[in-house]
Amino acid sequence: MEKEGVGENEKQPVCGEQALDLLNCVTHSPYDQDKCLRLLQSLRDCVLNKKVKKFSLADQEQREANPTDKKA
């Protein structure tokens, strides 16, 4: 069974903390490239260890589950 971005029996997504840390790092000013690279490596290690195949956002999952396009 492929693991996606949500852990079984967990409230937080698998590697969610690492992903959020990396996203927040790139928003900081001044930009600390060395820190962000360390966080990127941490996320990569987590993804490999947990065998994550795909990340998705909560609203993206809802749109894929309910493809109701309201175009007129």
Secondary structure, DSSP 8 states (H G I E B T S, - for coil): --EESB-TT-SSBTTHHHHHHHHHHHHSSS--HHHHHHHHHHHHHHHHHHTEEE---HHHHHHHHS------
